[in-house]
Amino acid sequence: MHTIMLIPALILCGLLTLSNPAQTTQIVSEATEPIERRDVAVYDETGSITDADALVTTGREFALSVFNSADTDRRHIMYGDGTQFSIGHDEELIFIIYNGEFLSTGNAVRYDGRLYLPYTILGKLGFTEERTADGFGTMSFQCGGASLRIPWLAEFYVIEKDGESIENKRTRIYYNDILYIPVEILEYFPYDISSTEAFPNHADLTAITIGDSGRVPALSEADAKELLLSEMLRIYTDEISRCEAEPEYKTSIYTGESYEKLKSDSENISVDLVEVFGDYYVFRLNDFKQYIYVNMFSREVYYEDIDSITELYLKPGIADIAELYY
């Protein structure tokens, strides 16, 4: 176990200055009503979705990977941007999701029943660093009209609005020599925060979800399901057409039995909602343990690689159809 300590004599100085978070102003609708943004989905006069390309399958490289090493007592985590870290098997693994993105700032930690986030998350959330007259030893960050001040050697954080202190009772900790902040301080800034929840099909992997306040989903559950069904139909149709046109490809991937199952499944495709996980509707395809994550805000889609030696591996896109029947 790594050691968690209350704040030592010195405090970390300096933080990257990043831009403010983008604001979301999307209009929500039911599946039978038109959606205001025409790039989300196109409806015909009956209210049915006609644009099967509304889901974003080639967006940000998600590629979240959790790998259990057979010869060590540690888990190894890698993000799509190449960032990686490891954690002991006996430590709680808590991912941080912000506006649907798994942040590669590291793991959240729980200490004395309270959840803490690495202070480097502030830049990712859109906080900007302020230069104050307090000089060396004070860090100050502003977002949404309020400020978070971390005075030199002080026991508490100070949260200010309109020049007045509105909170000074949140302690801080050091963990693995990194300053961590209590998640509750975000309640004073324009964010919505969820409690930790387990990944679908992975009870020991959890995440906390943070989102810009006021976001409204671009897709309802019914929208996401209909779009996913349309896209799966295209994927099956394209795969069968390729197999018929390229016999060598067909025999290199499929047995006679698996190809017949492919064709049978293509005539009776089903996607069933497993649960809502943070920003994602999570669906299961047919009778496979193939979980597909549809972001209700950005329409980005990721799928869980089920033929991997990793404990969890999420890839951009909907499914590798050949992998399912190989």
C-alpha positions as CSV (number, residue, x, y, z in Angstrom):
1,M,0.0,0.0,0.0
2,H,1.1,3.5,-0.7
3,T,1.2,5.9,2.2
4,I,-1.3,8.8,2.5
5,M,-0.1,11.7,4.6
6,L,-1.6,15.0,5.7
7,I,0.0,18.0,4.1
8,P,3.8,18.3,4.8
9,A,5.7,21.4,5.2
10,L,6.1,22.2,1.5
11,I,3.4,22.5,-1.1
12,L,3.7,22.0,-4.9
13,C,4.1,25.2,-6.9
14,G,3.1,25.9,-10.5
15,L,0.3,24.5,-12.6
16,L,-0.3,24.5,-16.3
17,T,-2.6,27.2,-17.5
18,L,-5.4,25.8,-19.6
19,S,-8.5,27.1,-21.2
20,N,-12.0,27.2,-19.7
21,P,-14.2,24.2,-20.4
22,A,-16.5,24.3,-23.4
23,Q,-20.1,24.9,-22.6
24,T,-22.8,22.5,-23.9
25,T,-26.1,23.9,-25.1
26,Q,-27.7,20.9,-26.8
27,I,-31.5,20.4,-26.9
28,V,-32.7,17.0,-25.7
29,S,-35.7,15.2,-27.3
30,E,-37.5,11.9,-27.3
31,A,-37.0,9.4,-30.1
32,T,-40.3,10.5,-31.8
33,E,-39.5,14.2,-31.8
34,P,-37.1,16.2,-34.0
35,I,-33.7,17.0,-32.6
36,E,-32.8,20.6,-33.0
37,R,-29.1,20.0,-34.0
38,R,-29.3,18.3,-37.4
39,D,-25.8,16.8,-37.1
40,V,-27.0,14.6,-34.2
41,A,-29.7,12.7,-36.1
42,V,-32.0,13.3,-39.1
43,Y,-35.6,12.4,-38.7
44,D,-38.2,11.8,-41.5
45,E,-41.8,13.0,-41.3
46,T,-42.8,10.1,-39.1
47,G,-40.2,10.8,-36.5
48,S,-37.9,7.9,-37.4
49,I,-34.2,8.3,-37.5
50,T,-32.9,8.1,-41.1
51,D,-29.2,9.0,-40.6
52,A,-27.2,5.9,-39.6
53,D,-24.0,7.9,-39.5
54,A,-25.1,10.0,-36.5
55,L,-22.9,8.0,-34.1
56,V,-19.3,9.1,-33.9
57,T,-17.1,6.0,-34.4
58,T,-13.8,7.5,-35.3
59,G,-13.3,10.1,-32.6
60,R,-10.9,10.4,-29.7
61,E,-8.7,7.4,-29.2
62,F,-10.2,6.1,-26.0
63,A,-8.2,2.8,-25.7
64,L,-8.4,2.5,-21.9
65,S,-6.6,-0.6,-20.9
66,V,-6.3,-2.3,-17.5
67,F,-3.7,-5.2,-17.5
68,N,-3.0,-7.6,-14.6
69,S,0.6,-8.6,-14.5
70,A,1.0,-12.3,-13.8
71,D,4.4,-11.9,-12.2
72,T,3.7,-8.9,-10.0
73,D,1.1,-7.8,-7.6
74,R,0.2,-4.7,-9.6
75,R,-2.3,-3.5,-12.2
76,H,-1.1,-1.5,-15.2
77,I,-3.3,1.1,-16.7
78,M,-2.8,2.8,-20.0
79,Y,-4.8,5.6,-21.7
80,G,-5.2,6.4,-25.4
81,D,-2.8,9.3,-25.1
82,G,0.0,7.0,-24.0
83,T,-0.1,8.0,-20.3
84,Q,0.2,5.0,-18.0
85,F,0.6,4.2,-14.4
86,S,0.4,1.1,-12.1
87,I,-1.4,0.4,-8.9
88,G,-1.3,-2.4,-6.3
89,H,-4.0,-5.1,-6.5
90,D,-5.0,-4.3,-2.9
91,E,-5.6,-0.6,-3.9
92,E,-8.9,0.8,-5.1
93,L,-8.9,1.7,-8.7
94,I,-11.1,4.8,-9.3
95,F,-11.0,6.4,-12.8
96,I,-12.0,10.0,-13.4
97,I,-14.4,10.7,-16.2
98,Y,-14.9,14.4,-17.3
99,N,-17.5,15.1,-20.0
100,G,-17.2,11.5,-21.2
101,E,-13.4,11.5,-21.3
102,F,-11.3,9.2,-19.1
103,L,-8.7,11.7,-17.7
104,S,-5.1,10.5,-17.7
105,T,-4.3,12.6,-14.7
106,G,-4.3,9.4,-12.6
107,N,-6.3,7.6,-10.0
108,A,-8.7,9.1,-7.5
109,V,-8.1,8.0,-4.0
110,R,-10.3,7.4,-0.9
111,Y,-9.0,8.4,2.5
112,D,-11.0,8.4,5.7
113,G,-14.2,8.0,3.7
114,R,-13.6,11.0,1.6
115,L,-12.7,11.0,-2.2
116,Y,-9.7,13.0,-3.4
117,L,-8.6,14.0,-6.9
118,P,-5.0,14.8,-8.0
119,Y,-4.6,18.6,-8.1
120,T,-3.4,18.4,-11.8
121,I,-7.1,17.8,-12.7
122,L,-7.8,21.5,-12.2
123,G,-6.3,22.4,-15.6
124,K,-8.2,19.6,-17.3
125,L,-11.4,20.9,-15.8
126,G,-10.8,24.4,-17.1
127,F,-9.5,26.2,-14.0
128,T,-7.1,28.9,-14.8
129,E,-4.2,29.8,-12.5
130,E,-4.2,33.3,-11.1
131,R,-1.2,35.3,-10.1
132,T,-1.9,36.8,-6.7
133,A,-0.3,39.4,-4.4
134,D,0.3,36.7,-1.8
135,G,3.4,35.8,-3.7
136,F,5.5,32.6,-3.4
137,G,3.7,29.8,-1.6
138,T,0.2,30.5,-2.6
139,M,-1.6,28.8,-5.6
140,S,-4.8,30.3,-6.8
141,F,-7.2,29.0,-9.4
142,Q,-10.3,30.6,-10.8
143,C,-13.4,29.0,-12.5
144,G,-17.0,30.1,-12.9
145,G,-16.7,33.3,-10.8
146,A,-15.2,31.6,-7.8
147,S,-11.6,31.1,-6.7
148,L,-9.7,28.2,-5.0
149,R,-6.7,29.4,-3.0
150,I,-4.1,27.1,-1.5
151,P,-2.1,29.3,0.9
152,W,1.5,28.4,1.9
153,L,1.5,25.9,4.8
154,A,-2.2,26.5,5.6
155,E,-4.2,23.6,6.9
156,F,-7.3,24.3,4.8
157,Y,-8.2,25.3,1.3
158,V,-9.9,28.7,0.9
159,I,-12.7,29.1,-1.6
160,E,-13.7,32.7,-2.4
161,K,-16.4,34.4,-4.4
162,D,-16.8,38.1,-4.9
163,G,-13.8,38.6,-2.6
164,E,-15.4,36.8,0.3
165,S,-14.4,33.5,1.8
166,I,-17.3,31.0,1.5
167,E,-15.4,27.8,2.5
168,N,-12.2,27.1,4.4
169,K,-12.8,23.7,6.0
170,R,-11.6,21.2,3.4
171,T,-8.3,19.6,4.2
172,R,-5.8,18.3,1.7
173,I,-3.6,15.3,1.5
174,Y,-0.4,14.1,-0.2
175,Y,-0.5,10.7,-1.9
176,N,2.5,9.3,-3.8
177,D,4.1,12.7,-3.3
178,I,1.3,14.4,-5.3
179,L,-1.1,17.0,-3.8
180,Y,-4.7,15.8,-3.8
181,I,-7.9,17.8,-3.4
182,P,-11.2,16.7,-1.9
183,V,-13.8,16.2,-4.7
184,E,-16.4,18.2,-2.7
185,I,-14.8,21.5,-3.5
186,L,-16.0,21.2,-7.1
187,E,-19.5,21.8,-5.7
188,Y,-18.7,25.5,-5.5
189,F,-17.8,25.6,-9.2
190,P,-19.9,24.9,-12.4
191,Y,-19.7,21.1,-12.3
192,D,-22.1,18.2,-11.7
193,I,-20.5,15.3,-9.8
194,S,-21.7,11.7,-9.4
195,S,-20.7,9.2,-6.8
196,T,-18.4,6.4,-7.8
197,E,-20.0,3.6,-9.7
198,A,-18.7,0.2,-11.0
199,F,-18.0,-0.5,-14.6
200,P,-20.5,-2.8,-16.3
201,N,-19.2,-6.3,-16.0
202,H,-16.2,-5.2,-13.8
203,A,-17.4,-4.7,-10.2
204,D,-13.9,-4.0,-8.9
205,L,-13.3,-1.1,-11.4
206,T,-15.0,2.1,-10.5
207,A,-15.2,5.7,-11.8
208,I,-16.3,9.1,-10.6
209,T,-18.1,11.2,-13.3
210,I,-17.7,15.0,-13.5
211,G,-19.5,17.1,-16.1
212,D,-20.0,20.8,-16.9
213,S,-23.2,22.0,-15.2
214,G,-26.2,22.5,-17.5
215,R,-25.3,19.8,-20.0
216,V,-28.3,18.2,-21.7
217,P,-28.0,14.9,-23.5
218,A,-28.0,15.0,-27.3
219,L,-29.4,11.4,-27.5
220,S,-32.1,9.7,-25.5
221,E,-31.8,6.0,-24.8
222,A,-34.2,5.3,-27.6
223,D,-32.2,7.5,-30.0
224,A,-28.9,5.7,-29.1
225,K,-30.5,2.2,-29.5
226,E,-32.0,3.0,-32.9
227,L,-28.8,4.5,-34.2
228,L,-26.8,1.6,-32.9
229,L,-29.1,-1.0,-34.5
230,S,-28.9,0.8,-37.8
231,E,-25.1,0.9,-37.7
232,M,-24.9,-2.8,-36.7
233,L,-27.1,-3.7,-39.6
234,R,-24.6,-1.9,-41.9
235,I,-21.6,-3.7,-40.3
236,Y,-23.2,-7.1,-40.7
237,T,-24.2,-6.4,-44.3
238,D,-20.8,-5.2,-45.3
239,E,-19.1,-8.2,-43.7
240,I,-21.3,-10.7,-45.4
241,S,-20.9,-8.9,-48.7
242,R,-17.1,-9.0,-48.3
243,C,-17.1,-12.7,-47.5
244,E,-19.2,-13.5,-50.6
245,A,-16.9,-11.4,-52.8
246,E,-13.6,-12.7,-51.2
247,P,-13.8,-16.5,-50.5
248,E,-10.2,-16.5,-49.2
249,Y,-11.0,-13.8,-46.6
250,K,-14.1,-15.8,-45.6
251,T,-12.2,-19.0,-45.0
252,S,-9.4,-17.3,-43.2
253,I,-11.7,-15.9,-40.6
254,Y,-14.8,-18.1,-40.3
255,T,-15.6,-21.8,-40.1
256,G,-18.7,-23.0,-41.8
257,E,-20.5,-23.0,-38.5
258,S,-19.4,-19.5,-37.4
259,Y,-20.3,-18.1,-40.8
260,E,-23.8,-19.5,-40.6
261,K,-24.1,-17.9,-37.2
262,L,-22.9,-14.6,-38.6
263,K,-25.6,-14.7,-41.3
264,S,-28.3,-15.9,-38.8
265,D,-27.4,-13.1,-36.4
266,S,-27.5,-10.5,-39.1
267,E,-31.2,-11.3,-39.6
268,N,-32.0,-10.9,-35.9
269,I,-29.8,-8.2,-34.5
270,S,-30.5,-7.1,-30.9
271,V,-28.9,-4.4,-28.7
272,D,-30.1,-4.3,-25.1
273,L,-29.4,-1.6,-22.6
274,V,-27.3,-3.0,-19.8
275,E,-27.1,0.2,-17.7
276,V,-26.3,3.9,-17.8
277,F,-22.7,4.4,-16.7
278,G,-21.8,8.0,-16.3
279,D,-22.2,9.8,-19.7
280,Y,-22.7,6.4,-21.5
281,Y,-25.6,4.2,-22.4
282,V,-24.1,0.7,-22.3
283,F,-25.6,-1.8,-24.6
284,R,-25.0,-5.5,-25.1
285,L,-24.9,-6.9,-28.7
286,N,-26.9,-10.1,-29.3
287,D,-25.8,-13.0,-27.1
288,F,-22.2,-11.8,-26.9
289,K,-20.5,-10.3,-23.9
290,Q,-19.8,-7.4,-26.2
291,Y,-20.5,-4.2,-24.4
292,I,-20.9,-1.0,-26.5
293,Y,-20.6,2.4,-24.8
294,V,-22.6,5.3,-26.5
295,N,-21.9,8.8,-25.2
296,M,-25.3,10.5,-24.7
297,F,-23.7,13.9,-25.1
298,S,-21.0,13.6,-27.8
299,R,-22.4,10.5,-29.6
300,E,-18.9,8.9,-29.5
301,V,-19.0,5.1,-29.4
302,Y,-16.5,2.7,-27.8
303,Y,-16.6,-1.1,-27.4
304,E,-15.1,-3.5,-25.0
305,D,-12.5,-5.8,-26.6
306,I,-13.6,-9.3,-25.3
307,D,-10.7,-11.2,-27.0
308,S,-8.0,-9.5,-25.1
309,I,-5.6,-10.6,-22.4
310,T,-6.3,-7.3,-20.6
311,E,-8.8,-7.1,-17.8
312,L,-10.5,-4.2,-19.5
313,Y,-9.8,-2.7,-22.9
314,L,-12.1,-0.1,-24.5
315,K,-11.6,0.8,-28.2
316,P,-13.1,3.5,-30.4
317,G,-15.9,2.2,-32.7
318,I,-18.8,-0.2,-32.4
319,A,-17.4,-3.7,-32.8
320,D,-14.8,-5.8,-34.5
321,I,-17.3,-8.1,-36.2
322,A,-14.7,-10.7,-37.3
323,E,-13.4,-10.9,-33.8
324,L,-16.8,-11.9,-32.5
325,Y,-17.1,-14.9,-34.7
326,Y,-13.4,-15.9,-35.1
